[in-house]
Amino acid sequence: MSKFDRITVNPAILGGQPTIRNMRLTVRRVVEAVALYPDQDELRAEYPELTPEDIRQALEFAACNLDDQIVAMEAAA
């Protein structure tokens, strides 16, 4: 099993952005949803198609791809 077996990149889906299991749901959107819905029940209600493993892999994938970049706070706002 691949470390990110639920993260897919397909040029025909959302321009090749990393998605969850070839769905039209990007890793970025999952990370945003985790921030918007800190209550897991609300998150599951809003995105019932996501499994806990989908969410875990999306967060880990995003963290791995930050690549220790320095982001200026004014740019992050």
N, CA, C and O atoms as CSV, one atom per row, in Angstrom:
chain,resi,resn,atom,element,x,y,z
A,1,MET,N,N,0.850,-1.184,0.000
A,1,MET,CA,C,0.000,0.000,0.000
A,1,MET,C,C,0.890,1.239,0.000
A,1,MET,O,O,1.836,1.340,0.781
A,2,SER,N,N,0.576,2.169,-0.878
A,2,SER,CA,C,1.300,3.428,-0.973
A,2,SER,C,C,0.990,4.298,0.243
A,2,SER,O,O,-0.081,4.195,0.842
A,3,LYS,N,N,1.943,5.152,0.594
A,3,LYS,CA,C,1.735,6.051,1.733
A,3,LYS,C,C,0.514,6.935,1.504
A,3,LYS,O,O,-0.234,7.226,2.437
A,4,PHE,N,N,0.317,7.361,0.252
A,4,PHE,CA,C,-0.822,8.225,-0.087
A,4,PHE,C,C,-1.706,7.522,-1.115
A,4,PHE,O,O,-1.910,8.037,-2.214
A,5,ASP,N,N,-2.218,6.371,-0.768
A,5,ASP,CA,C,-3.009,5.614,-1.722
A,5,ASP,C,C,-4.398,6.204,-1.966
A,5,ASP,O,O,-5.103,5.755,-2.870
A,6,ARG,N,N,-4.795,7.182,-1.192
A,6,ARG,CA,C,-6.090,7.833,-1.392
A,6,ARG,C,C,-5.967,9.183,-2.099
A,6,ARG,O,O,-6.973,9.789,-2.467
A,7,ILE,N,N,-4.744,9.647,-2.284
A,7,ILE,CA,C,-4.501,10.909,-2.982
A,7,ILE,C,C,-4.219,10.577,-4.441
A,7,ILE,O,O,-3.331,9.782,-4.747
A,8,THR,N,N,-4.980,11.191,-5.331
A,8,THR,CA,C,-4.817,10.925,-6.751
A,8,THR,C,C,-4.569,12.224,-7.502
A,8,THR,O,O,-5.048,13.290,-7.118
A,9,VAL,N,N,-3.815,12.105,-8.572
A,9,VAL,CA,C,-3.547,13.236,-9.455
A,9,VAL,C,C,-3.869,12.767,-10.863
A,9,VAL,O,O,-3.223,11.865,-11.397
A,10,ASN,N,N,-4.864,13.386,-11.450
A,10,ASN,CA,C,-5.314,13.022,-12.785
A,10,ASN,C,C,-5.505,14.314,-13.566
A,10,ASN,O,O,-6.335,15.140,-13.188
A,11,PRO,N,N,-4.750,14.508,-14.656
A,11,PRO,CA,C,-4.881,15.753,-15.425
A,11,PRO,C,C,-6.307,16.029,-15.911
A,11,PRO,O,O,-6.656,17.180,-16.173
A,12,ALA,N,N,-7.126,14.992,-16.031
A,12,ALA,CA,C,-8.501,15.166,-16.498
A,12,ALA,C,C,-9.456,15.595,-15.384
A,12,ALA,O,O,-10.608,15.935,-15.652
A,13,ILE,N,N,-8.985,15.580,-14.139
A,13,ILE,CA,C,-9.845,15.965,-13.004
A,13,ILE,C,C,-9.250,17.189,-12.343
A,13,ILE,O,O,-8.142,17.142,-11.807
A,14,LEU,N,N,-9.994,18.290,-12.382
A,14,LEU,CA,C,-9.607,19.548,-11.734
A,14,LEU,C,C,-8.192,19.996,-12.120
A,14,LEU,O,O,-7.443,20.511,-11.290
A,15,GLY,N,N,-7.848,19.792,-13.381
A,15,GLY,CA,C,-6.564,20.277,-13.882
A,15,GLY,C,C,-5.350,19.616,-13.253
A,15,GLY,O,O,-4.263,20.193,-13.252
A,16,GLY,N,N,-5.520,18.418,-12.721
A,16,GLY,CA,C,-4.391,17.706,-12.142
A,16,GLY,C,C,-4.087,18.051,-10.701
A,16,GLY,O,O,-3.051,17.642,-10.175
A,17,GLN,N,N,-4.969,18.795,-10.049
A,17,GLN,CA,C,-4.768,19.077,-8.623
A,17,GLN,C,C,-4.897,17.763,-7.839
A,17,GLN,O,O,-5.659,16.881,-8.238
A,18,PRO,N,N,-4.166,17.625,-6.735
A,18,PRO,CA,C,-4.321,16.425,-5.914
A,18,PRO,C,C,-5.742,16.348,-5.354
A,18,PRO,O,O,-6.240,17.301,-4.753
A,19,THR,N,N,-6.381,15.202,-5.562
A,19,THR,CA,C,-7.748,14.995,-5.100
A,19,THR,C,C,-7.825,13.744,-4.229
A,19,THR,O,O,-6.871,12.973,-4.125
A,20,ILE,N,N,-8.975,13.571,-3.617
A,20,ILE,CA,C,-9.241,12.385,-2.808
A,20,ILE,C,C,-9.926,11.349,-3.693
A,20,ILE,O,O,-11.023,11.580,-4.200
A,21,ARG,N,N,-9.277,10.224,-3.869
A,21,ARG,CA,C,-9.821,9.067,-4.591
A,21,ARG,C,C,-10.481,9.422,-5.927
A,21,ARG,O,O,-11.557,8.913,-6.239
A,22,ASN,N,N,-9.850,10.283,-6.707
A,22,ASN,CA,C,-10.350,10.703,-8.015
A,22,ASN,C,C,-11.709,11.402,-7.961
A,22,ASN,O,O,-12.365,11.561,-8.990
A,23,MET,N,N,-12.132,11.817,-6.774
A,23,MET,CA,C,-13.362,12.597,-6.665
A,23,MET,C,C,-13.026,14.050,-6.987
A,23,MET,O,O,-11.855,14.428,-7.023
A,24,ARG,N,N,-14.020,14.835,-7.212
A,24,ARG,CA,C,-13.806,16.256,-7.468
A,24,ARG,C,C,-13.725,17.002,-6.128
A,24,ARG,O,O,-14.412,17.997,-5.899
A,25,LEU,N,N,-12.869,16.484,-5.271
A,25,LEU,CA,C,-12.662,17.045,-3.944
A,25,LEU,C,C,-11.155,17.115,-3.726
A,25,LEU,O,O,-10.494,16.091,-3.552
A,26,THR,N,N,-10.617,18.341,-3.739
A,26,THR,CA,C,-9.165,18.503,-3.658
A,26,THR,C,C,-8.654,18.348,-2.231
A,26,THR,O,O,-9.382,18.531,-1.255
A,27,VAL,N,N,-7.375,18.005,-2.151
A,27,VAL,CA,C,-6.701,17.946,-0.858
A,27,VAL,C,C,-6.825,19.309,-0.181
A,27,VAL,O,O,-7.076,19.392,1.021
A,28,ARG,N,N,-6.648,20.362,-0.951
A,28,ARG,CA,C,-6.754,21.713,-0.388
A,28,ARG,C,C,-8.125,21.931,0.264
A,28,ARG,O,O,-8.209,22.480,1.363
A,29,ARG,N,N,-9.188,21.505,-0.408
A,29,ARG,CA,C,-10.541,21.690,0.129
A,29,ARG,C,C,-10.731,20.886,1.414
A,29,ARG,O,O,-11.400,21.343,2.341
A,30,VAL,N,N,-10.151,19.707,1.467
A,30,VAL,CA,C,-10.259,18.889,2.687
A,30,VAL,C,C,-9.557,19.581,3.844
A,30,VAL,O,O,-10.090,19.632,4.952
A,31,VAL,N,N,-8.368,20.111,3.598
A,31,VAL,CA,C,-7.637,20.819,4.658
A,31,VAL,C,C,-8.440,22.036,5.115
A,31,VAL,O,O,-8.543,22.297,6.314
A,32,GLU,N,N,-9.008,22.781,4.167
A,32,GLU,CA,C,-9.848,23.929,4.528
A,32,GLU,C,C,-11.056,23.480,5.342
A,32,GLU,O,O,-11.428,24.141,6.312
A,33,ALA,N,N,-11.669,22.367,4.959
A,33,ALA,CA,C,-12.852,21.874,5.666
A,33,ALA,C,C,-12.516,21.476,7.105
A,33,ALA,O,O,-13.311,21.703,8.017
A,34,VAL,N,N,-11.353,20.890,7.304
A,34,VAL,CA,C,-10.937,20.533,8.661
A,34,VAL,C,C,-10.829,21.786,9.522
A,34,VAL,O,O,-11.185,21.769,10.700
A,35,ALA,N,N,-10.337,22.874,8.930
A,35,ALA,CA,C,-10.233,24.133,9.672
A,35,ALA,C,C,-11.614,24.748,9.920
A,35,ALA,O,O,-11.861,25.311,10.987
A,36,LEU,N,N,-12.502,24.641,8.945
A,36,LEU,CA,C,-13.836,25.244,9.074
A,36,LEU,C,C,-14.767,24.460,9.990
A,36,LEU,O,O,-15.645,25.032,10.636
A,37,TYR,N,N,-14.570,23.156,10.040
A,37,TYR,CA,C,-15.434,22.281,10.823
A,37,TYR,C,C,-14.596,21.502,11.832
A,37,TYR,O,O,-14.374,20.305,11.643
A,38,PRO,N,N,-14.130,22.143,12.888
A,38,PRO,CA,C,-13.308,21.425,13.866
A,38,PRO,C,C,-14.079,20.299,14.563
A,38,PRO,O,O,-13.476,19.352,15.068
A,39,ASP,N,N,-15.401,20.402,14.589
A,39,ASP,CA,C,-16.222,19.328,15.145
A,39,ASP,C,C,-16.336,18.223,14.092
A,39,ASP,O,O,-16.883,18.440,13.011
A,40,GLN,N,N,-15.818,17.041,14.417
A,40,GLN,CA,C,-15.784,15.936,13.454
A,40,GLN,C,C,-17.185,15.543,12.965
A,40,GLN,O,O,-17.339,15.132,11.814
A,41,ASP,N,N,-18.193,15.662,13.810
A,41,ASP,CA,C,-19.549,15.320,13.386
A,41,ASP,C,C,-20.033,16.292,12.314
A,41,ASP,O,O,-20.671,15.879,11.346
A,42,GLU,N,N,-19.737,17.571,12.477
A,42,GLU,CA,C,-20.108,18.559,11.460
A,42,GLU,C,C,-19.357,18.308,10.159
A,42,GLU,O,O,-19.934,18.393,9.075
A,43,LEU,N,N,-18.072,17.998,10.273
A,43,LEU,CA,C,-17.271,17.716,9.090
A,43,LEU,C,C,-17.843,16.520,8.333
A,43,LEU,O,O,-17.984,16.568,7.111
A,44,ARG,N,N,-18.175,15.448,9.054
A,44,ARG,CA,C,-18.746,14.260,8.407
A,44,ARG,C,C,-20.120,14.556,7.810
A,44,ARG,O,O,-20.470,13.998,6.770
A,45,ALA,N,N,-20.896,15.418,8.447
A,45,ALA,CA,C,-22.208,15.776,7.907
A,45,ALA,C,C,-22.061,16.574,6.604
A,45,ALA,O,O,-22.833,16.382,5.664
A,46,GLU,N,N,-21.078,17.458,6.556
A,46,GLU,CA,C,-20.856,18.284,5.367
A,46,GLU,C,C,-20.214,17.489,4.232
A,46,GLU,O,O,-20.509,17.729,3.061
A,47,TYR,N,N,-19.342,16.548,4.572
A,47,TYR,CA,C,-18.623,15.741,3.579
A,47,TYR,C,C,-18.751,14.253,3.928
A,47,TYR,O,O,-17.775,13.638,4.358
A,48,PRO,N,N,-19.926,13.678,3.750
A,48,PRO,CA,C,-20.127,12.277,4.144
A,48,PRO,C,C,-19.290,11.287,3.329
A,48,PRO,O,O,-19.086,10.150,3.754
A,49,GLU,N,N,-18.811,11.711,2.174
A,49,GLU,CA,C,-18.017,10.811,1.337
A,49,GLU,C,C,-16.584,10.631,1.856
A,49,GLU,O,O,-15.882,9.712,1.434
A,50,LEU,N,N,-16.153,11.503,2.766
A,50,LEU,CA,C,-14.800,11.404,3.309
A,50,LEU,C,C,-14.726,10.400,4.450
A,50,LEU,O,O,-15.589,10.359,5.327
A,51,THR,N,N,-13.685,9.602,4.414
A,51,THR,CA,C,-13.427,8.672,5.511
A,51,THR,C,C,-12.359,9.294,6.414
A,51,THR,O,O,-11.659,10.214,5.991
A,52,PRO,N,N,-12.229,8.819,7.621
A,52,PRO,CA,C,-11.151,9.319,8.482
A,52,PRO,C,C,-9.773,9.165,7.826
A,52,PRO,O,O,-8.912,10.029,7.996
A,53,GLU,N,N,-9.558,8.081,7.084
A,53,GLU,CA,C,-8.272,7.878,6.414
A,53,GLU,C,C,-8.066,8.891,5.284
A,53,GLU,O,O,-6.943,9.345,5.067
A,54,ASP,N,N,-9.133,9.253,4.562
A,54,ASP,CA,C,-9.033,10.303,3.541
A,54,ASP,C,C,-8.528,11.595,4.179
A,54,ASP,O,O,-7.623,12.244,3.656
A,55,ILE,N,N,-9.115,11.954,5.297
A,55,ILE,CA,C,-8.764,13.194,5.986
A,55,ILE,C,C,-7.331,13.140,6.498
A,55,ILE,O,O,-6.577,14.102,6.347
A,56,ARG,N,N,-6.958,12.024,7.100
A,56,ARG,CA,C,-5.600,11.873,7.620
A,56,ARG,C,C,-4.574,12.005,6.501
A,56,ARG,O,O,-3.572,12.704,6.651
A,57,GLN,N,N,-4.824,11.332,5.382
A,57,GLN,CA,C,-3.869,11.394,4.280
A,57,GLN,C,C,-3.817,12.790,3.656
A,57,GLN,O,O,-2.745,13.245,3.256
A,58,ALA,N,N,-4.950,13.467,3.570
A,58,ALA,CA,C,-4.953,14.827,3.025
A,58,ALA,C,C,-4.106,15.750,3.897
A,58,ALA,O,O,-3.324,16.549,3.380
A,59,LEU,N,N,-4.259,15.644,5.203
A,59,LEU,CA,C,-3.474,16.487,6.112
A,59,LEU,C,C,-1.989,16.151,6.028
A,59,LEU,O,O,-1.150,17.052,5.996
A,60,GLU,N,N,-1.659,14.869,5.992
A,60,GLU,CA,C,-0.256,14.472,5.904
A,60,GLU,C,C,0.346,14.891,4.563
A,60,GLU,O,O,1.481,15.364,4.514
A,61,PHE,N,N,-0.409,14.719,3.479
A,61,PHE,CA,C,0.055,15.117,2.149
A,61,PHE,C,C,0.340,16.614,2.116
A,61,PHE,O,O,1.371,17.042,1.597
A,62,ALA,N,N,-0.570,17.404,2.668
A,62,ALA,CA,C,-0.373,18.858,2.703
A,62,ALA,C,C,0.853,19.211,3.524
A,62,ALA,O,O,1.650,20.053,3.111
A,63,ALA,N,N,1.017,18.588,4.669
A,63,ALA,CA,C,2.171,18.866,5.525
A,63,ALA,C,C,3.477,18.505,4.819
A,63,ALA,O,O,4.455,19.249,4.903
A,64,CYS,N,N,3.497,17.382,4.133
A,64,CYS,CA,C,4.706,16.963,3.414
A,64,CYS,C,C,5.051,17.917,2.282
A,64,CYS,O,O,6.220,18.068,1.926
A,65,ASN,N,N,4.049,18.555,1.721
A,65,ASN,CA,C,4.284,19.429,0.575
A,65,ASN,C,C,4.526,20.883,0.957
A,65,ASN,O,O,4.729,21.723,0.081
A,66,LEU,N,N,4.509,21.190,2.237
A,66,LEU,CA,C,4.862,22.546,2.659
A,66,LEU,C,C,6.349,22.796,2.465
A,66,LEU,O,O,6.774,23.929,2.239
A,67,ASP,N,N,7.129,21.740,2.555
A,67,ASP,CA,C,8.554,21.803,2.237
A,67,ASP,C,C,9.299,22.869,3.018
A,67,ASP,O,O,10.223,23.498,2.503
A,68,ASP,N,N,8.899,23.065,4.246
A,68,ASP,CA,C,9.581,24.023,5.121
A,68,ASP,C,C,9.731,25.410,4.514
A,68,ASP,O,O,10.733,26.089,4.741
A,69,GLN,N,N,8.741,25.825,3.747
A,69,GLN,CA,C,8.769,27.166,3.160
A,69,GLN,C,C,8.487,28.199,4.233
A,69,GLN,O,O,7.727,27.951,5.169
A,70,ILE,N,N,9.105,29.354,4.088
A,70,ILE,CA,C,8.808,30.462,4.978
A,70,ILE,C,C,7.752,31.311,4.302
A,70,ILE,O,O,7.937,31.776,3.178
A,71,VAL,N,N,6.645,31.507,4.994
A,71,VAL,CA,C,5.539,32.278,4.448
A,71,VAL,C,C,5.418,33.565,5.254
A,71,VAL,O,O,5.222,33.524,6.468
A,72,ALA,N,N,5.533,34.707,4.581
A,72,ALA,CA,C,5.374,35.992,5.262
A,72,ALA,C,C,3.947,36.113,5.752
A,72,ALA,O,O,3.015,35.770,5.024
A,73,MET,N,N,3.758,36.586,6.950
A,73,MET,CA,C,2.423,36.667,7.537
A,73,MET,C,C,1.477,37.536,6.719
A,73,MET,O,O,0.289,37.224,6.630
A,74,GLU,N,N,1.966,38.608,6.125
A,74,GLU,CA,C,1.087,39.435,5.308
A,74,GLU,C,C,0.638,38.686,4.056
A,74,GLU,O,O,-0.449,38.948,3.540
A,75,ALA,N,N,1.450,37.769,3.569
A,75,ALA,CA,C,1.072,36.957,2.410
A,75,ALA,C,C,0.041,35.903,2.797
A,75,ALA,O,O,-0.771,35.490,1.969
A,76,ALA,N,N,0.073,35.475,4.033
A,76,ALA,CA,C,-0.855,34.438,4.490
A,76,ALA,C,C,-2.237,35.006,4.786
A,76,ALA,O,O,-3.212,34.255,4.841
A,77,ALA,N,N,-2.336,36.292,4.972
A,77,ALA,CA,C,-3.630,36.880,5.332
A,77,ALA,C,C,-4.532,37.053,4.156
A,77,ALA,O,O,-5.655,37.536,4.305
